[in-house]
């Protein structure tokens, strides 16, 4: 028995000597073939092979994956160590699938010209139930390269350059597709000259999420973005939220949300292409344009949405049932040089907040600055914006169409009710409170064009949602049950002038009390005066109650005797 055991041990040792692999060092397998490094397994993998990870693995050399392979991670981790100083990287030119694996580029190479991953135009990277993290260096993709995420995370952080760069071909794209609760997360891109999130990628999120924050430059440059099926995207805290160019688009579909908040300059800077927030989609844009150093005039150019037509007219559509909030941005809400439709559920409020030494920066149009074509539909909330020079809410030197103000708008300058659009031109700003400098010129809603047929500016339209200086007194006469005894009376007069109301007499009623000041001065707020009356009670002849008998038919002399008998026991 002892000799048999010794023979088996010798046989096992001989087998391992032949393969050159010890059991405890096996890292990966392809079929029955075992490898003590993942590099070796990838190097030998043929088209269609499946690599099974047995233990955590590392890649320490430049790897070029030219065959379509699958790596089943089995909940293991792949660490990609420091790359060579010049051209070391993971190169993908085939269809590579990673299942249930964590990949971490633990890269401490300071050479910003080195990319951690390079994908050729035929490269496809599929992540299923996996997490892929890039550090320091990002991913460079040729046009048509594709990354697919299924219930997976693609993370880029602490970058010294752009996180995801496509090869500068403006009419072609590389692709990032997110499905099934996947996440694309980019943060802390430090290069001030080229620290972008993504350049020229076509990104589609389907029931997934995108977060791009703290980029020293733009969060998204060029390319396309579409959100579907409950997806969210957050481009916040960057130097610029978006920079988009010709032929590109941003589409926010029903049930999805796009947040573009607290970017140092522009929220969306659009050259051509289209931005569309569809019905029941949501766009939130707040706190953009405050600048990382207010000494740079370029920072002040940053509005929330800047649509320029250097490469053709950009088109922006906020559909009528889309929830769009463009509030509390520092320079203004919208700068338009293209074409914009503002749907009925849009808010453009409290924009135009940047100050220097306590003064607002020189700017026109705190809510909207329009040199293109803009249509503002009914029920848009467009008020309480501020501009230093002219047009607190709208400054137009293009073509603009707008409706009347809302019923419940309150002016934050004075907390009085807004009742119309008023001229707010440079050197002639709206003023209804200073009796010595009144300027109250009503502007009706409609279409206004400030451009002549030959393209010259014929005159700017600068307006503010505000109020006049006409006060109102509303007088009612009611009984004690609040029924009207007379039609309501409305009196108007210039604020500060005197008014007097009259107590009326009504037949059958007695005056009992009055609510409100019966006389005084007209104010910006409506004054209500109500006189109350009580109905009089009568004191004449009283009719007897009706018995059903005529008095003449009653015989008062007749007495009818009724005798009662009690039976004895």
C-alpha positions in Angstrom: 0.0 0.0 0.0 2.8 2.4 0.9 4.5 1.7 -2.4 1.3 2.5 -4.3 1.0 5.9 -2.6 4.6 6.8 -3.4 4.0 5.9 -7.0 1.0 8.2 -7.3 2.9 11.1 -5.7 5.7 10.6 -8.1 3.3 10.5 -11.1 1.6 13.7 -10.0 5.0 15.5 -9.6 6.0 14.2 -13.0 2.9 15.7 -14.6 3.5 19.1 -13.1 7.1 19.0 -14.2 6.0 18.3 -17.8 3.4 21.2 -17.9 5.6 23.6 -15.9 2.6 24.7 -13.8 2.0 24.1 -10.1 -1.6 23.6 -9.0 -1.5 26.5 -6.5 -0.2 28.9 -9.3 -3.0 28.3 -11.8 -4.5 31.7 -12.7 -6.6 30.9 -15.8 -7.8 28.0 -18.0 -8.8 27.6 -21.6 -10.6 24.3 -21.7 -8.2 21.8 -20.0 -5.1 24.1 -20.6 -3.9 25.9 -17.5 -1.9 29.1 -17.3 -0.2 30.7 -14.4 -0.6 34.2 -15.9 -3.6 35.9 -17.6 -1.1 37.4 -20.1 -0.1 34.0 -21.3 -3.8 32.8 -21.6 -4.7 35.9 -23.6 -1.6 35.4 -25.8 -2.6 31.9 -26.7 -6.3 32.4 -26.9 -7.8 31.7 -30.4 -10.9 33.3 -31.9 -13.9 32.2 -29.9 -12.0 30.9 -26.9 -13.3 31.2 -23.4 -10.8 32.0 -20.6 -11.9 31.0 -17.1 -10.3 32.9 -14.2 -9.3 30.5 -11.4 -7.7 33.2 -9.2 -7.2 36.9 -9.1 -5.0 37.9 -12.0 -2.8 40.8 -13.1 -1.6 42.1 -16.5 1.8 43.6 -16.4 2.8 43.8 -20.0 1.4 45.4 -23.2 -1.4 43.2 -24.3 -3.0 43.2 -27.8 -6.2 41.3 -28.1 -6.7 40.5 -31.8 -9.1 37.5 -31.5 -12.6 37.5 -30.2 -12.5 36.0 -26.7 -14.6 35.8 -23.5 -13.2 36.0 -20.0 -15.4 34.5 -17.3 -14.2 36.3 -14.2 -16.0 34.1 -11.7 -16.1 37.1 -9.3 -12.4 37.5 -9.5 -10.3 40.7 -10.0 -7.9 41.6 -12.8 -5.3 44.3 -11.9 -3.5 46.0 -14.7 -0.2 47.4 -13.3 2.0 50.3 -14.3 2.4 50.4 -18.0 5.6 51.1 -19.9 6.5 54.8 -20.1 5.7 55.4 -23.7 3.4 53.1 -25.6 2.2 50.4 -23.2 -1.5 49.8 -23.1 -4.3 47.2 -23.4 -5.1 47.2 -27.1 -8.5 45.8 -28.3 -9.2 45.2 -32.0 -11.7 42.4 -31.7 -14.8 41.4 -29.8 -13.9 41.0 -26.1 -16.4 40.0 -23.5 -15.9 40.2 -19.7 -18.3 38.4 -17.5 -18.6 38.8 -13.7 -15.2 40.4 -13.2 -13.6 43.5 -11.6 -10.9 45.2 -13.7 -8.8 47.8 -12.0 -6.1 49.9 -13.8 -3.8 50.6 -10.9 -1.7 52.9 -13.1 0.8 55.3 -11.6 2.4 56.4 -14.9 2.6 60.2 -15.1 3.0 60.4 -18.9 -0.3 61.8 -20.0 0.3 60.7 -23.6 -0.1 57.0 -22.6 -3.6 55.6 -22.8 -4.5 52.7 -20.6 -6.8 51.2 -23.3 -6.7 51.6 -27.0 -9.6 50.4 -29.2 -9.4 50.2 -32.9 -12.4 50.7 -35.2 -13.1 46.9 -35.0 -12.8 46.8 -31.2 -15.8 45.9 -29.1 -15.7 45.6 -25.3 -18.7 43.9 -23.6 -19.1 44.2 -19.9 -21.6 41.9 -18.2 -22.1 42.0 -14.5 -18.7 43.6 -14.3 -16.9 46.7 -13.0 -14.1 48.3 -15.1 -12.1 51.1 -13.5 -9.6 53.4 -15.3 -7.2 55.5 -13.2 -4.7 58.3 -14.3 -5.0 57.4 -18.0 -8.1 57.0 -20.0 -9.4 55.2 -23.1 -8.7 56.1 -26.7 -11.1 54.8 -29.3 -11.1 55.0 -33.1 -14.5 55.7 -34.8 -16.9 52.8 -34.7 -15.3 51.2 -31.6 -18.0 50.1 -29.2 -18.4 49.6 -25.4 -21.5 47.8 -24.2 -22.4 47.7 -20.5 -25.0 45.2 -19.2 -25.6 45.6 -15.4 -22.0 46.9 -15.2 -20.0 49.9 -14.2 -17.4 51.8 -16.3 -15.5 54.2 -14.0 -12.8 56.7 -14.9 -11.3 58.8 -12.1 -8.3 60.9 -11.2 -7.4 61.4 -14.8 -4.6 63.6 -16.1 -6.2 64.0 -19.5 -9.6 63.3 -21.2 -11.2 60.2 -19.8 -12.7 58.8 -23.1 -11.3 60.2 -26.4 -12.5 59.4 -29.9 -10.0 60.1 -32.7 -11.0 63.6 -33.6 -13.3 62.6 -36.5 -16.2 65.0 -36.2 -18.6 63.2 -38.4 -18.0 59.8 -36.9 -18.3 58.4 -33.4 -17.3 55.7 -31.0 -20.1 54.2 -29.0 -20.9 53.6 -25.3 -24.2 51.7 -24.8 -25.5 51.2 -21.2 -28.3 48.7 -20.4 -29.9 47.2 -17.4 -29.0 49.5 -14.5 -25.4 50.2 -15.7 -23.3 53.1 -14.7 -20.9 55.4 -16.5 -19.0 57.4 -13.9 -16.3 60.0 -14.7 -14.8 62.2 -12.0 -11.8 64.4 -11.2 -10.2 65.1 -14.6 -7.4 67.5 -13.7 -5.8 68.7 -17.0 -6.9 72.4 -17.5 -6.2 72.3 -21.2 -7.8 69.0 -22.2 -9.5 67.6 -19.1 -12.8 66.5 -20.6 -15.1 63.7 -19.7 -15.9 62.2 -23.2 -14.9 63.5 -26.7 -17.0 62.5 -29.7 -18.8 59.5 -28.3 -22.3 58.4 -29.1 -23.7 57.6 -25.7 -27.0 55.8 -25.1 -28.3 55.0 -21.6 -31.3 52.6 -21.4 -32.5 52.1 -17.8 -29.0 53.2 -16.7 -27.1 56.2 -15.2 -24.4 58.6 -16.1 -22.4 60.8 -13.8 -19.7 63.2 -15.1 -18.3 65.6 -12.4 -15.3 67.7 -11.6 -13.8 67.9 -15.1 -11.3 70.7 -15.5 -12.8 71.4 -18.9 -16.0 70.0 -20.5 -18.1 67.1 -19.2 -19.1 66.2 -22.8 -17.6 67.4 -26.0 -19.3 66.6 -29.3 -20.9 63.3 -29.9 -24.5 62.4 -29.0 -26.4 61.6 -25.8 -29.8 59.9 -25.5 -31.5 58.8 -22.3 -34.2 56.1 -22.4 -36.5 54.2 -20.0 -35.9 55.9 -16.7 -32.3 56.7 -17.2 -30.6 59.7 -15.5 -27.5 61.7 -16.4 -25.7 64.2 -14.2 -23.2 66.6 -15.8 -22.4 68.8 -12.8 -19.5 70.6 -11.2 -17.4 70.8 -14.4 -15.8 73.8 -16.0 -18.5 73.5 -18.8 -21.4 71.0 -18.7 -21.7 70.3 -22.4 -19.9 71.4 -25.6 -21.7 70.1 -28.6 -21.0 70.6 -32.3 -22.7 70.2 -35.7 -24.7 67.0 -36.4 -24.9 66.1 -32.7 -27.9 65.8 -30.4 -29.1 65.4 -26.9 -32.4 63.6 -26.5 -34.1 63.2 -23.1 -37.0 60.8 -23.5 -40.1 60.3 -21.4 -39.4 59.3 -17.8 -35.7 60.3 -18.0 -33.8 63.1 -16.2 -30.8 65.2 -17.3 -29.2 67.3 -14.5 -26.7 70.0 -15.5 -25.9 72.0 -12.3 -23.1 74.1 -10.8 -20.8 74.1 -13.8 -18.3 76.9 -13.7 -19.3 78.3 -17.1 -21.9 77.0 -19.5 -24.4 74.3 -18.9 -25.0 73.6 -22.6 -22.9 75.2 -25.4 -24.4 74.1 -28.6 -23.0 74.6 -32.2 -25.6 73.2 -34.6 -27.4 70.0 -34.0 -30.4 69.6 -31.6 -31.3 69.4 -28.0 -34.7 68.0 -27.4 -36.4 67.4 -24.0 -39.5 65.3 -24.9 -42.8 65.2 -23.2 -42.5 63.9 -19.6 -38.7 64.2 -19.8 -37.0 66.4 -17.2 -34.1 68.9 -17.5 -32.7 70.6 -14.4 -30.2 73.4 -14.9 -29.1 75.5 -11.9 -26.1 77.3 -10.6 -24.1 77.4 -13.9 -21.8 80.2 -14.9 -20.3 81.3 -11.5 -16.7 80.8 -12.7 -13.6 79.5 -11.1 -12.0 82.9 -10.9 -14.1 85.8 -11.8 -11.3 87.7 -13.4 -11.8 85.8 -16.7 -14.2 87.5 -19.0 -14.7 84.3 -20.8 -16.4 82.9 -17.7 -19.1 85.5 -17.9 -20.0 84.4 -21.4 -21.3 81.2 -19.9 -25.1 81.1 -19.8 -27.1 78.0 -19.0 -27.8 77.2 -22.6 -25.8 78.9 -25.3 -26.9 78.1 -28.8 -24.6 79.5 -31.4 -24.8 79.2 -35.2 -21.1 79.2 -36.1 -21.6 75.8 -37.8 -25.3 76.2 -38.6 -28.3 76.9 -36.5 -28.7 74.8 -33.4 -32.2 73.7 -32.5 -33.5 73.3 -29.0 -37.0 72.0 -28.2 -38.5 71.8 -24.8 -41.8 70.0 -25.5 -44.9 71.2 -23.8 -45.2 68.4 -21.3 -41.5 68.3 -20.5 -40.5 69.5 -17.1 -37.7 72.0 -17.6 -36.2 74.2 -14.9 -33.6 76.8 -15.8 -33.2 78.6 -12.5 -30.5 80.3 -10.5 -27.8 80.5 -13.2 -25.3 83.2 -12.8 -25.1 85.1 -16.1 -28.5 84.3 -17.6 -30.9 81.5 -18.4 -30.7 81.1 -22.2 -28.5 82.6 -24.8 -29.9 81.8 -28.3 -28.3 82.3 -31.7 -30.2 79.4 -33.3 -33.8 78.3 -32.9 -35.5 77.5 -29.6 -39.0 76.4 -28.6 -39.8 76.8 -24.9 -42.6 74.5 -23.8 -45.4 75.3 -21.4 -43.9 73.5 -18.4 -40.6 75.4 -18.5 -39.4 77.6 -15.7 -36.8 80.3 -16.4 -36.4 82.2 -13.1 -33.9 83.8 -10.8 -31.1 83.9 -13.4 -28.5 86.6 -13.7 -26.7 86.5 -10.4 -23.0 87.1 -11.0 -21.5 90.1 -9.2 -18.1 91.8 -9.1 -17.5 93.9 -6.0 -21.1 93.7 -5.2 -22.3 94.8 -8.7 -23.8 92.7 -11.4 -21.6 92.0 -14.4 -22.4 94.0 -17.6 -25.0 91.9 -19.4 -28.2 92.1 -21.3 -31.1 89.7 -20.7 -31.0 87.9 -17.4 -33.6 85.4 -18.4 -33.2 85.2 -22.2 -30.8 86.8 -24.7 -32.0 86.1 -28.2 -30.4 86.9 -31.5 -32.0 83.9 -33.3 -35.6 82.6 -33.4 -37.4 81.9 -30.1 -41.0 80.8 -29.4 -42.1 81.0 -25.7 -45.4 79.1 -25.3 -48.2 80.0 -23.0 -47.8 79.3 -19.2 -44.0 79.4 -19.3 -42.8 80.8 -16.0 -40.4 83.6 -17.1 -39.9 86.2 -14.4 -37.7 87.4 -11.5 -34.5 87.3 -13.7 -32.0 90.1 -13.5 -29.8 91.9 -16.0 -27.5 94.8 -15.2 -27.9 96.7 -18.4 -31.3 96.0 -19.9 -34.0 93.4 -20.3 -34.2 91.6 -17.0 -36.3 88.8 -18.4 -36.0 89.1 -22.3 -33.5 90.9 -24.4 -34.2 90.3 -28.1 -32.4 91.4 -31.3 -33.7 88.5 -33.3 -37.3 87.2 -33.5 -39.2 86.3 -30.4 -42.8 85.3 -29.7 -44.3 85.3 -26.2 -47.6 85.3 -24.4 -49.1 87.3 -21.5 -47.7 87.0 -18.0 -49.2 84.4 -15.5 -52.0 85.1 -13.1 -50.0 84.3 -9.9 -46.6 85.8 -10.7 -45.1 87.9 -7.8 -42.2 90.3 -8.4 -39.3 89.6 -6.1 -38.1 93.2 -6.3 -41.1 94.4 -4.2 -43.3 91.3 -3.6 -46.1 92.9 -5.6 -48.2 91.1 -8.2 -47.0 91.1 -11.8 -49.6 92.2 -14.3 -47.8 92.6 -17.6 -44.6 92.9 -19.7 -43.0 96.4 -19.4 -40.2 98.1 -21.3 -36.8 97.6 -19.6 -34.5 99.2 -22.1 -31.0 100.4 -21.5 -30.9 103.9 -19.8 -34.7 103.6 -19.5 -35.3 100.8 -17.1 -38.7 99.8 -15.7 -39.6 101.9 -12.7 -43.0 102.1 -11.0 -42.0 102.9 -7.4 -40.1 106.2 -7.8 -42.6 109.0 -8.5 -39.9 111.2 -9.8 -38.6 108.6 -12.3 -41.6 106.6 -13.4 -41.1 104.5 -16.5 -44.0 102.1 -17.1 -44.4 101.3 -20.7 -46.6 98.2 -21.3 -45.6 95.7 -23.9 -48.3 93.3 -25.2 -47.5 89.7 -25.9 -47.0 88.7 -29.5 -44.2 88.3 -32.1 -41.4 90.9 -32.3 -38.6 91.1 -34.8 -35.6 93.3 -34.3 -33.9 92.3 -37.6 -34.5 93.9 -41.0 -34.6 91.9 -44.2 -30.9 92.7 -44.9 -30.0 91.4 -41.5 -29.4 94.7 -39.7 -30.6 95.3 -36.2 -33.6 97.7 -36.2 -33.9 98.0 -32.4 -33.7 95.8 -29.4 -36.7 94.7 -27.4 -35.9 94.7 -23.7 -38.7 93.7 -21.3 -39.4 92.7 -17.8 -42.4 90.9 -16.2 -43.5 93.6 -13.7 -46.4 95.8 -12.7 -47.7 99.3 -13.3 -48.4 102.0 -10.7 -52.2 101.8 -10.9 -53.8 100.7 -7.6 -57.2 99.0 -7.3 -60.0 99.1 -4.7 -62.6 96.3 -4.9 -65.9 97.1 -3.1 -68.6 94.6 -2.2 -72.0 94.8 -0.5 -73.2 91.6 1.1 -75.9 90.4 3.5 -75.0 88.4 6.6 -75.1 85.2 4.5 -72.6 86.7 2.0 -75.2 87.1 -0.7 -74.5 90.0 -3.0 -76.9 92.9 -2.6 -75.3 94.8 -5.5 -72.7 94.2 -8.2 -69.0 94.4 -7.2 -67.5 97.9 -7.7 -63.9 98.3 -8.8 -62.1 101.7 -8.6 -58.6 102.4 -9.9 -56.2 105.2 -9.4 -52.5 106.1 -9.4 -50.7 104.6 -6.5 -50.5 107.3 -3.8 -53.7 109.1 -4.8 -56.7 109.1 -2.5 -59.9 107.0 -2.8 -63.2 107.0 -0.8 -65.9 104.3 -0.8 -69.6 104.8 -0.2 -71.9 103.0 2.2 -75.2 102.3 0.3 -78.7 101.8 1.7 -80.9 98.8 0.7 -84.6 98.5 1.4 -85.4 95.9 4.0 -81.8 95.7 5.2 -79.9 97.4 8.0 -76.1 98.1 7.8 -74.1 96.3 10.5 -70.4 96.5 9.7 -67.6 97.2 7.2 -64.3 95.3 6.6 -61.3 97.1 5.0 -60.3 100.8 4.9 -63.2 102.8 3.6 -60.9 105.6 2.4 -57.1 106.1 2.0 -54.5 105.9 -0.7 -54.2 103.5 -3.6 -51.5 100.9 -3.2 -49.7 98.5 -5.5 -51.6 95.7 -3.8 -55.4 95.4 -4.4 -57.5 96.8 -1.5 -60.7 95.1 -0.6 -63.6 96.8 1.2 -66.8 94.9 2.1 -70.0 96.4 3.6 -72.3 93.9 5.5 -76.1 94.2 6.0 -78.7 92.3 8.0 -82.2 91.6 6.8 -84.9 93.4 8.7 -87.6 91.5 10.9 -91.3 92.6 10.3 -93.8 94.0 13.2 -97.3 94.1 11.4 -100.6 92.0 11.9 -100.0 88.4 12.8 -102.2 85.7 11.1 -103.5 82.9 13.3 -102.4 79.4 12.6 -104.6 77.5 10.1 -106.8 74.7 11.6 -108.6 73.4 8.5 -112.0 74.6 9.7 -113.7 77.8 8.7 -114.5 79.9 11.8 -118.3 80.2 10.8 -118.8 76.4 10.9 -117.7 75.9 14.5 -120.7 75.5 17.0 -119.5 77.0 20.2 -122.7 76.1 22.3 -122.6 72.3 21.8 -121.1 70.2 24.6 -120.6 66.4 24.1 -120.5 64.3 27.3 -118.4 61.2 27.4 -119.0 58.8 30.4 -116.3 56.3 31.4 -117.1 53.0 33.2 -114.8 50.9 35.3 -115.4 47.2 35.5 -115.3 45.8 39.1 -113.1 42.8 39.9 
